[in-house]
Amino acid sequence: MVRLVESMTGDHPARPVLVLSNDATAGGLARAADLGVPTAVVDHRPHKGDRAAFEAELTRTIDAAEPDILCLAGFMRILTEGFTGHYAGRMLNIHPSLLPKYRGLHTHARAIEAGDTEAGCTVHEVTAELDGGPILGQARVPVRPDDTPETLAARVLTQEHRLYPEALRRFALGDRTRFDLTTG
């Protein structure tokens, strides 16, 4: 989130209008506030068992900020078709694998266990299918013989910080052409 906000300056076609979390203790809220971005919290816990009510409150809060694009970053809640449909074609997410491989959790451990020689991250449009929307961009990193899920995650995170801002810039300009970010 911080890299996205920091990237939206100068000639960037987008500007941040809100950082929202479902966790009031999320460190990103303070970071966003320090960067001058309005923040909000919609806690999912009071809505236990009522996903529709949680998503309705999310929608009210998001729509009040009038964003053109929504960027998920560390929002670890599965969203329903009603919610994703409301923002269809306007919502992005980053996932720490080379989709369509390893949707969901524990991506780095799964890549190592499978004997993959490369891993990476993917920015994609959000749809009702978990980690299944159209891919906008990917960045790859080698899987080293001595990698642990933690060491691999650290290298992938470095690429996430490069990939997501570039994908957002292209998307905000109307470019949905899939690209691969060259890693060094």
C-alpha positions, 0 to 999 in steps of 0.5 A: 500500500505504501509503495502504491501511495508513494508512486501516485505523484507527479505525472501518475494518472491516479491519486489515493483517496482512501486507505481502508482496513478491516483491522484498526491496528493495521500499521498501514493506516498510520503510514497512510495518515502520515502520507496525508491519505484519509483512512477508514476502518470497517471491522468484520468482527461485528458482522460475524456470519453476515458477510453481506452486512460487512460488504454493505458497510465496506461498499458505503465507506468506499463509495463515499470516497468516490474512487475510480480504482480499488487496489487490494493490498493485504486485505485477506478476506474473500469477497462475494460476487455481489461485492466484486461485481459492484466494482467489476473492472475497477479492482486490482489485487496482488498475489504472491505467486505466478498465477494461475499457480498457487491460488490462496495461501502458503504460496511460497511453501507450495512453490518450494515443495513442488520443486519449482525453479521460479516463483514470483507475483501477479497483479490481476483484476479482482473477480468473484473467483479467488485469485482468478481475474485477468492477469495484468502483470507478473514479476519472476524470481528464481527459487534457490536450492536453499530457499525457505518460504521466508527467504523466497517471500522476501525476494518476491516482496521486493518485486511486488513493490515494483510490479504493483505500482507499474500495473496501477499506472498502466491500468489507470491509463487504460492499458490492460495489456499483460506485461512481465516486469524484468527482474534483476 
